[in-house]
Amino acid sequence: MKENQTNKLAFFLICFVFLIFIEATIFGNGNIILVLLGIGMMYFSLRKQSKYMFWLGFIFLILAIFSMWSLRLFLVAILVYSLYKLWKNEPISQVIKPFGKVYEETPNSIIQNKLFSAQSTPFQAYEWQDVHVQSFYGDYVIDVTETVLPKGTSLISIRQSLGKVTIHVPYEIPVRIHYTTVIGEARILSRGVQRLWNQTVLVKDGYLDEVSHPAELLITVSTWIGDVEVIRK
């Protein structure tokens, strides 16, 4: 099975935050301010497309690394992991183009809102209902080929912090996809794999000129750290 690089990154980030929390609360290290400044400046630099703010935030993080044992430990763990990957002759994944531009729940809901979950649509045929999901962490598999979409626009809307979303759509249905993430990976139809950093992907597929479509599917996915995969079958 192919490794999920985004889940790995999420794991490292959670460990990173946990170590900082331990040092700040138990040992009272005030240098956590440098970490917060660095992360905040790097985050806003990605939103504002400012390289100067990004590197200034990066310098704050470097200063924090030399002043906090938890960050030094985290850095050693990253180096050990990188050396292990090189020893196994496996490529170390990289996030590229960080400044790039755009390339209510009911009792009968198909998928329920939950804080932590891994859910999928039924394997047998089912009656379609628009999907609205909000969660902190979860992997979702939605198979639209096992239902008949009604006339008009059908909606799949997923907002979560961490996790992967996989959606299977039928060949005959035109689809519009809107995917936004801070860090993630997109595998959308036949467009290959895109590694994303604070980017948005907009895809429109299956629409023919001068042909009316009685039904269409609109997919919107928004994550902090997560992947999306859309497959026709």
Helices and strands as residue ranges (DSSP letters): H 5-26, H 32-48, H 51-67, H 69-87, E 116-120, E 131-143, G 144-146, E 152-169, E 175-188, E 193-205, E 215-232
